[in-house]
Amino acid sequence: LLPMQKGRYQSHPLNWEKEFELCSIHGFNSIEWIVDKNSYNSNPFFTELGRTEIFKQINKYNIKVDSICCDILMEEYRNFYLDFEKWADLLINLIEISSLMKVKVFVIPLIEKMSLRNKILYKLVVNKLNELTGYFEEKQIKIALEIDLPPIEAKELLNKLNSEVIGINYDTGNSASLGFDVKEEFLNYGERIFDIHIKDRNLNGGPCLLGTGNANLVEVVKLIKDFKFGGPIIMQAFRDIDGLKITVLQKEWFKNIFEENFKI
């Protein structure tokens, strides 16, 4: 909802308090907190005083922070062969703080250079997450993996992890860009989706306005209802430099689909 910072498409805003006010004004009811490399030293998430200030805004505007997207887990490590244990240590640190924040869903991006299409990284991640399953349960946090695997392979991954607290972050735009079929995705792992990002993209392309790309958002809404999904639905839709007007426009467009006031 705030203007883009230094050309970064997705980042933690410096004047983050304003985001709560804008959410309240424009009918949003939750924020998915972003922890990225650029905000590591300024993000209030990391200090007791900062977390107190976040809770003040939550209570003032009645805006939930039930989920956190830890982009830093994808940005920080250029060579996971050498840095994987550091990655795992940072993951645990972020989970500890998320527990203090009463976060319910913790999104781990495993795409781009951290894609599980790399078989070595796949094995490292599966082993580490299985090792930490009891820890996640103790902290009462669900882990939502943002992945770029085809539906059947995603289901196989979840079977290898075999934990009710580890599931999927479903990104409608990323799936559209990869050419996946939404019905097949939900059929294979719909009950294990913990968090949804609403976005549109063209096939093999970047973000575009909702309804102008390959994402079948009408079908997504139908499946969300069919599967009785109750987790966070987060707008990660196309943005411009200003941010606010284009986001509110797309939010209202998507709301109309949800309320069945929309015709293709």
C-alpha atoms as a printed R data frame, in Angstrom:
    type eleno elety resid chain resno       x       y       z
1   ATOM     1    CA   LEU     A     1   0.000   0.000   0.000
2   ATOM     2    CA   LEU     A     2   3.023   2.284   0.400
3   ATOM     3    CA   PRO     A     3   5.233   3.590  -2.427
4   ATOM     4    CA   MET     A     4   7.910   1.274  -3.789
5   ATOM     5    CA   GLN     A     5  11.298   1.715  -2.103
6   ATOM     6    CA   LYS     A     6  14.392   2.000  -4.307
7   ATOM     7    CA   GLY     A     7  12.725  -0.032  -7.041
8   ATOM     8    CA   ARG     A     8  12.206  -3.084  -4.810
9   ATOM     9    CA   TYR     A     9   8.965  -4.841  -5.747
10  ATOM    10    CA   GLN     A    10   8.467  -6.463  -2.337
11  ATOM    11    CA   SER     A    11  10.123  -5.157   0.803
12  ATOM    12    CA   HIS     A    12   9.590  -4.153   4.400
13  ATOM    13    CA   PRO     A    13   8.635  -0.441   4.395
14  ATOM    14    CA   LEU     A    14  10.583   1.988   6.561
15  ATOM    15    CA   ASN     A    15   7.384   3.834   7.554
16  ATOM    16    CA   TRP     A    16   5.654   0.531   8.303
17  ATOM    17    CA   GLU     A    17   3.202   2.039  10.818
18  ATOM    18    CA   LYS     A    18   1.423   3.824   7.942
19  ATOM    19    CA   GLU     A    19   0.624   0.445   6.382
20  ATOM    20    CA   PHE     A    20  -1.673  -0.409   9.324
21  ATOM    21    CA   GLU     A    21  -3.572   2.853   8.929
22  ATOM    22    CA   LEU     A    22  -4.000   2.331   5.176
23  ATOM    23    CA   CYS     A    23  -5.131  -1.264   5.704
24  ATOM    24    CA   SER     A    24  -7.842  -0.059   8.065
25  ATOM    25    CA   ILE     A    25  -8.998   2.699   5.711
26  ATOM    26    CA   HIS     A    26  -9.196   0.453   2.649
27  ATOM    27    CA   GLY     A    27 -10.775  -2.664   4.136
28  ATOM    28    CA   PHE     A    28  -7.834  -5.021   4.516
29  ATOM    29    CA   ASN     A    29  -7.804  -7.045   7.732
30  ATOM    30    CA   SER     A    30  -4.302  -8.508   7.846
31  ATOM    31    CA   ILE     A    31  -0.668  -7.895   6.950
32  ATOM    32    CA   GLU     A    32   1.834 -10.577   6.037
33  ATOM    33    CA   TRP     A    33   5.022  -9.308   7.644
34  ATOM    34    CA   ILE     A    34   8.069  -9.226   5.391
35  ATOM    35    CA   VAL     A    35  11.572  -9.903   6.654
36  ATOM    36    CA   ASP     A    36  14.098  -9.178   3.916
37  ATOM    37    CA   LYS     A    37  17.832  -8.653   3.778
38  ATOM    38    CA   ASN     A    38  17.575  -4.890   3.228
39  ATOM    39    CA   SER     A    39  15.526  -4.331   6.388
40  ATOM    40    CA   TYR     A    40  17.449  -6.710   8.633
41  ATOM    41    CA   ASN     A    41  18.941  -3.902  10.758
42  ATOM    42    CA   SER     A    42  15.803  -1.736  10.894
43  ATOM    43    CA   ASN     A    43  12.921  -4.228  10.998
44  ATOM    44    CA   PRO     A    44  11.053  -3.836  14.331
45  ATOM    45    CA   PHE     A    45  10.401  -7.577  14.249
46  ATOM    46    CA   PHE     A    46  13.892  -8.160  15.692
47  ATOM    47    CA   THR     A    47  13.708  -6.089  18.899
48  ATOM    48    CA   GLU     A    48  11.490  -6.260  21.972
49  ATOM    49    CA   LEU     A    49  10.694  -2.542  21.655
50  ATOM    50    CA   GLY     A    50   9.882  -2.976  17.972
51  ATOM    51    CA   ARG     A    51   7.564  -5.904  18.619
52  ATOM    52    CA   THR     A    52   5.780  -3.861  21.290
53  ATOM    53    CA   GLU     A    53   5.210  -1.134  18.693
54  ATOM    54    CA   ILE     A    54   3.875  -3.690  16.191
55  ATOM    55    CA   PHE     A    55   1.385  -4.979  18.771
56  ATOM    56    CA   LYS     A    56   0.290  -1.384  19.437
57  ATOM    57    CA   GLN     A    57  -0.577  -0.961  15.758
58  ATOM    58    CA   ILE     A    58  -2.313  -4.356  15.639
59  ATOM    59    CA   ASN     A    59  -4.527  -3.361  18.561
60  ATOM    60    CA   LYS     A    60  -5.079   0.224  17.404
61  ATOM    61    CA   TYR     A    61  -6.318  -0.695  13.933
62  ATOM    62    CA   ASN     A    62  -7.531  -4.275  14.533
63  ATOM    63    CA   ILE     A    63  -5.256  -5.556  11.764
64  ATOM    64    CA   LYS     A    64  -3.876  -9.076  12.237
65  ATOM    65    CA   VAL     A    65  -0.301 -10.189  11.605
66  ATOM    66    CA   ASP     A    66  -0.904 -13.927  11.401
67  ATOM    67    CA   SER     A    67   1.718 -14.713   8.772
68  ATOM    68    CA   ILE     A    68   5.299 -13.822   7.962
69  ATOM    69    CA   CYS     A    69   7.163 -14.166   4.680
70  ATOM    70    CA   CYS     A    70  10.896 -14.576   5.244
71  ATOM    71    CA   ASP     A    71  12.412 -13.462   1.968
72  ATOM    72    CA   ILE     A    72  15.743 -13.181   3.758
73  ATOM    73    CA   LEU     A    73  15.953 -16.982   3.699
74  ATOM    74    CA   MET     A    74  16.137 -16.742  -0.090
75  ATOM    75    CA   GLU     A    75  18.186 -13.549  -0.380
76  ATOM    76    CA   GLU     A    76  20.936 -14.123   2.134
77  ATOM    77    CA   TYR     A    77  22.606 -17.211   0.743
78  ATOM    78    CA   ARG     A    78  24.316 -17.328  -2.631
79  ATOM    79    CA   ASN     A    79  25.937 -20.719  -2.088
80  ATOM    80    CA   PHE     A    80  23.727 -23.051  -0.085
81  ATOM    81    CA   TYR     A    81  26.327 -25.844  -0.341
82  ATOM    82    CA   LEU     A    82  28.539 -23.828   2.021
83  ATOM    83    CA   ASP     A    83  25.900 -21.872   3.913
84  ATOM    84    CA   PHE     A    84  23.098 -24.346   4.565
85  ATOM    85    CA   GLU     A    85  23.728 -24.682   8.310
86  ATOM    86    CA   LYS     A    86  23.762 -20.882   8.571
87  ATOM    87    CA   TRP     A    87  20.451 -20.911   6.682
88  ATOM    88    CA   ALA     A    88  19.061 -23.431   9.174
89  ATOM    89    CA   ASP     A    89  20.287 -21.367  12.148
90  ATOM    90    CA   LEU     A    90  18.624 -18.245  10.728
91  ATOM    91    CA   LEU     A    91  15.413 -20.211  10.174
92  ATOM    92    CA   ILE     A    92  15.348 -21.236  13.845
93  ATOM    93    CA   ASN     A    93  16.050 -17.662  14.962
94  ATOM    94    CA   LEU     A    94  13.191 -16.365  12.812
95  ATOM    95    CA   ILE     A    95  10.837 -19.036  14.172
96  ATOM    96    CA   GLU     A    96  11.746 -18.047  17.749
97  ATOM    97    CA   ILE     A    97  10.863 -14.410  17.081
98  ATOM    98    CA   SER     A    98   7.731 -15.368  15.122
99  ATOM    99    CA   SER     A    99   6.562 -17.290  18.173
100 ATOM   100    CA   LEU     A   100   6.947 -14.142  20.277
101 ATOM   101    CA   MET     A   101   4.883 -12.319  17.654
102 ATOM   102    CA   LYS     A   102   2.182 -15.038  17.862
103 ATOM   103    CA   VAL     A   103   2.577 -15.708  14.138
104 ATOM   104    CA   LYS     A   104   0.487 -18.660  12.912
105 ATOM   105    CA   VAL     A   105   1.948 -19.225   9.419
106 ATOM   106    CA   PHE     A   106   5.630 -18.946   8.497
107 ATOM   107    CA   VAL     A   107   6.343 -18.762   4.736
108 ATOM   108    CA   ILE     A   108   9.679 -20.162   3.521
109 ATOM   109    CA   PRO     A   109  10.494 -19.162  -0.089
110 ATOM   110    CA   LEU     A   110  12.110 -22.122  -1.853
111 ATOM   111    CA   ILE     A   111  12.195 -20.713  -5.370
112 ATOM   112    CA   GLU     A   112  14.720 -19.067  -7.691
113 ATOM   113    CA   LYS     A   113  18.234 -19.862  -6.450
114 ATOM   114    CA   MET     A   114  16.764 -21.777  -3.493
115 ATOM   115    CA   SER     A   115  14.500 -23.885  -5.725
116 ATOM   116    CA   LEU     A   116  13.956 -27.485  -4.686
117 ATOM   117    CA   ARG     A   117  14.407 -28.466  -8.326
118 ATOM   118    CA   ASN     A   118  18.024 -28.719  -7.224
119 ATOM   119    CA   LYS     A   119  18.162 -32.284  -5.883
120 ATOM   120    CA   ILE     A   120  20.997 -31.595  -3.431
121 ATOM   121    CA   LEU     A   121  19.127 -28.686  -1.847
122 ATOM   122    CA   TYR     A   122  15.917 -30.770  -1.896
123 ATOM   123    CA   LYS     A   123  17.550 -33.446   0.250
124 ATOM   124    CA   LEU     A   124  19.111 -30.910   2.631
125 ATOM   125    CA   VAL     A   125  15.806 -29.100   3.159
126 ATOM   126    CA   VAL     A   126  13.742 -32.279   3.626
127 ATOM   127    CA   ASN     A   127  16.188 -33.639   6.200
128 ATOM   128    CA   LYS     A   128  16.335 -30.342   8.112
129 ATOM   129    CA   LEU     A   129  12.555 -29.801   8.159
130 ATOM   130    CA   ASN     A   130  11.951 -33.371   9.326
131 ATOM   131    CA   GLU     A   131  14.512 -32.784  12.063
132 ATOM   132    CA   LEU     A   132  12.667 -29.619  13.153
133 ATOM   133    CA   THR     A   133   9.083 -30.918  12.965
134 ATOM   134    CA   GLY     A   134   8.751 -31.310  16.749
135 ATOM   135    CA   TYR     A   135  10.152 -27.815  17.228
136 ATOM   136    CA   PHE     A   136   7.568 -26.308  14.856
137 ATOM   137    CA   GLU     A   137   4.795 -28.144  16.704
138 ATOM   138    CA   GLU     A   138   6.091 -26.888  20.046
139 ATOM   139    CA   LYS     A   139   6.031 -23.307  18.748
140 ATOM   140    CA   GLN     A   140   2.511 -23.853  17.311
141 ATOM   141    CA   ILE     A   141   3.574 -22.444  13.940
142 ATOM   142    CA   LYS     A   142   2.604 -23.841  10.549
143 ATOM   143    CA   ILE     A   143   5.335 -23.859   7.915
144 ATOM   144    CA   ALA     A   144   4.174 -22.905   4.409
145 ATOM   145    CA   LEU     A   145   6.674 -23.740   1.669
146 ATOM   146    CA   GLU     A   146   6.664 -21.510  -1.416
147 ATOM   147    CA   ILE     A   147   7.867 -23.883  -4.133
148 ATOM   148    CA   ASP     A   148   8.042 -24.196  -7.924
149 ATOM   149    CA   LEU     A   149   7.500 -27.961  -8.187
150 ATOM   150    CA   PRO     A   150   4.735 -29.486 -10.368
151 ATOM   151    CA   PRO     A   151   1.655 -30.666  -8.422
152 ATOM   152    CA   ILE     A   152   2.547 -34.369  -8.212
153 ATOM   153    CA   GLU     A   153   6.112 -33.578  -7.111
154 ATOM   154    CA   ALA     A   154   4.749 -31.128  -4.529
155 ATOM   155    CA   LYS     A   155   2.544 -33.899  -3.142
156 ATOM   156    CA   GLU     A   156   5.541 -36.264  -3.029
157 ATOM   157    CA   LEU     A   157   7.500 -33.608  -1.112
158 ATOM   158    CA   LEU     A   158   4.738 -33.300   1.490
159 ATOM   159    CA   ASN     A   159   4.641 -37.086   1.828
160 ATOM   160    CA   LYS     A   160   8.394 -37.089   2.533
161 ATOM   161    CA   LEU     A   161   7.925 -34.402   5.177
162 ATOM   162    CA   ASN     A   162   4.873 -36.193   6.640
163 ATOM   163    CA   SER     A   163   3.906 -33.516   9.154
164 ATOM   164    CA   GLU     A   164   0.583 -31.771   9.654
165 ATOM   165    CA   VAL     A   165   2.405 -28.524  10.458
166 ATOM   166    CA   ILE     A   166   4.283 -28.369   7.133
167 ATOM   167    CA   GLY     A   167   2.322 -27.412   4.032
168 ATOM   168    CA   ILE     A   168   2.239 -25.096   1.047
169 ATOM   169    CA   ASN     A   169   2.168 -21.377   0.386
170 ATOM   170    CA   TYR     A   170   0.069 -21.238  -2.787
171 ATOM   171    CA   ASP     A   171   1.001 -18.341  -5.071
172 ATOM   172    CA   THR     A   172  -1.555 -17.984  -7.866
173 ATOM   173    CA   GLY     A   173   0.744 -15.923 -10.078
174 ATOM   174    CA   ASN     A   174   3.791 -18.135  -9.768
175 ATOM   175    CA   SER     A   175   1.695 -21.193 -10.622
176 ATOM   176    CA   ALA     A   176   0.235 -19.402 -13.660
177 ATOM   177    CA   SER     A   177   3.710 -18.407 -14.850
178 ATOM   178    CA   LEU     A   178   4.885 -22.021 -14.539
179 ATOM   179    CA   GLY     A   179   1.886 -23.284 -16.499
180 ATOM   180    CA   PHE     A   180   0.423 -25.383 -13.670
181 ATOM   181    CA   ASP     A   181  -3.271 -26.275 -13.556
182 ATOM   182    CA   VAL     A   182  -5.000 -24.967 -10.432
183 ATOM   183    CA   LYS     A   183  -7.445 -27.888 -10.230
184 ATOM   184    CA   GLU     A   184  -4.585 -30.388 -10.351
185 ATOM   185    CA   GLU     A   185  -2.714 -28.432  -7.683
186 ATOM   186    CA   PHE     A   186  -5.628 -28.384  -5.256
187 ATOM   187    CA   LEU     A   187  -6.413 -32.034  -6.013
188 ATOM   188    CA   ASN     A   188  -2.871 -33.015  -5.016
189 ATOM   189    CA   TYR     A   189  -2.316 -30.822  -1.977
190 ATOM   190    CA   GLY     A   190  -5.300 -28.506  -1.439
191 ATOM   191    CA   GLU     A   191  -5.791 -29.668   2.146
192 ATOM   192    CA   ARG     A   192  -2.187 -28.761   2.942
193 ATOM   193    CA   ILE     A   193  -2.337 -25.149   1.715
194 ATOM   194    CA   PHE     A   194  -1.765 -22.887   4.723
195 ATOM   195    CA   ASP     A   195  -1.330 -19.479   3.065
196 ATOM   196    CA   ILE     A   196  -2.355 -18.005  -0.313
197 ATOM   197    CA   HIS     A   197  -0.742 -15.182  -2.292
198 ATOM   198    CA   ILE     A   198  -3.059 -13.580  -4.853
199 ATOM   199    CA   LYS     A   199  -1.134 -12.531  -7.946
200 ATOM   200    CA   ASP     A   200  -1.436 -12.750 -11.727
201 ATOM   201    CA   ARG     A   201   1.328 -13.508 -14.231
202 ATOM   202    CA   ASN     A   202   1.545 -14.426 -17.873
203 ATOM   203    CA   LEU     A   203   3.020 -17.779 -18.854
204 ATOM   204    CA   ASN     A   204   6.783 -17.544 -18.225
205 ATOM   205    CA   GLY     A   205   6.262 -13.847 -17.492
206 ATOM   206    CA   GLY     A   206   6.254 -11.321 -14.688
207 ATOM   207    CA   PRO     A   207   3.425  -9.810 -12.616
208 ATOM   208    CA   CYS     A   208   0.457  -8.175 -14.334
209 ATOM   209    CA   LEU     A   209  -2.879  -6.736 -13.243
210 ATOM   210    CA   LEU     A   210  -5.271  -9.291 -11.785
211 ATOM   211    CA   GLY     A   211  -7.410 -10.749 -14.549
212 ATOM   212    CA   THR     A   212  -5.005  -9.911 -17.393
213 ATOM   213    CA   GLY     A   213  -2.657 -12.901 -17.097
214 ATOM   214    CA   ASN     A   214  -2.822 -16.693 -16.987
215 ATOM   215    CA   ALA     A   215  -4.018 -17.110 -13.385
216 ATOM   216    CA   ASN     A   216  -7.510 -18.661 -13.274
217 ATOM   217    CA   LEU     A   217  -8.627 -16.634 -10.278
218 ATOM   218    CA   VAL     A   218 -12.323 -17.487 -10.632
219 ATOM   219    CA   GLU     A   219 -11.409 -21.176 -10.319
220 ATOM   220    CA   VAL     A   220  -9.053 -20.370  -7.432
221 ATOM   221    CA   VAL     A   221 -11.918 -18.779  -5.508
222 ATOM   222    CA   LYS     A   222 -14.179 -21.753  -6.229
223 ATOM   223    CA   LEU     A   223 -11.528 -24.143  -4.902
224 ATOM   224    CA   ILE     A   224 -10.826 -21.964  -1.856
225 ATOM   225    CA   LYS     A   225 -14.512 -22.307  -0.995
226 ATOM   226    CA   ASP     A   226 -14.703 -26.008  -1.874
227 ATOM   227    CA   PHE     A   227 -11.720 -26.808   0.358
228 ATOM   228    CA   LYS     A   228 -13.029 -24.481   3.103
229 ATOM   229    CA   PHE     A   229  -9.663 -22.724   3.249
230 ATOM   230    CA   GLY     A   230  -9.410 -20.611   6.404
231 ATOM   231    CA   GLY     A   231  -5.841 -19.309   6.328
232 ATOM   232    CA   PRO     A   232  -4.464 -15.915   5.272
233 ATOM   233    CA   ILE     A   233  -5.231 -14.695   1.741
234 ATOM   234    CA   ILE     A   234  -2.592 -12.098   0.951
235 ATOM   235    CA   MET     A   235  -2.559  -9.609  -1.919
236 ATOM   236    CA   GLN     A   236   0.773  -9.832  -3.731
237 ATOM   237    CA   ALA     A   237  -0.732  -8.391  -6.880
238 ATOM   238    CA   PHE     A   238   0.899  -6.166  -9.497
239 ATOM   239    CA   ARG     A   239   2.130  -2.859  -8.142
240 ATOM   240    CA   ASP     A   240   3.412   0.407  -9.531
241 ATOM   241    CA   ILE     A   241   5.691   2.980  -7.923
242 ATOM   242    CA   ASP     A   242   2.825   4.549  -5.935
243 ATOM   243    CA   GLY     A   243   1.339   1.262  -4.748
244 ATOM   244    CA   LEU     A   244  -1.903   2.343  -3.105
245 ATOM   245    CA   LYS     A   245  -4.426   3.017  -5.892
246 ATOM   246    CA   ILE     A   246  -3.551   0.015  -8.046
247 ATOM   247    CA   THR     A   247  -3.602  -2.328  -5.036
248 ATOM   248    CA   VAL     A   248  -6.990  -1.127  -3.779
249 ATOM   249    CA   LEU     A   249  -8.400  -1.418  -7.316
250 ATOM   250    CA   GLN     A   250  -7.265  -5.053  -7.580
251 ATOM   251    CA   LYS     A   251  -8.449  -5.867  -4.064
252 ATOM   252    CA   GLU     A   252 -11.956  -4.687  -4.936
253 ATOM   253    CA   TRP     A   253 -11.827  -6.654  -8.214
254 ATOM   254    CA   PHE     A   254 -10.895  -9.822  -6.360
255 ATOM   255    CA   LYS     A   255 -13.478  -9.182  -3.633
256 ATOM   256    CA   ASN     A   256 -16.170  -9.083  -6.302
257 ATOM   257    CA   ILE     A   257 -15.140 -12.545  -7.472
258 ATOM   258    CA   PHE     A   258 -15.381 -13.803  -3.907
259 ATOM   259    CA   GLU     A   259 -18.830 -12.300  -3.522
260 ATOM   260    CA   GLU     A   260 -19.923 -13.754  -6.891
261 ATOM   261    CA   ASN     A   261 -20.676 -10.308  -8.327
262 ATOM   262    CA   PHE     A   262 -18.227 -10.834 -11.146
263 ATOM   263    CA   LYS     A   263 -18.823 -11.922 -14.729
264 ATOM   264    CA   ILE     A   264 -16.086 -13.053 -17.143
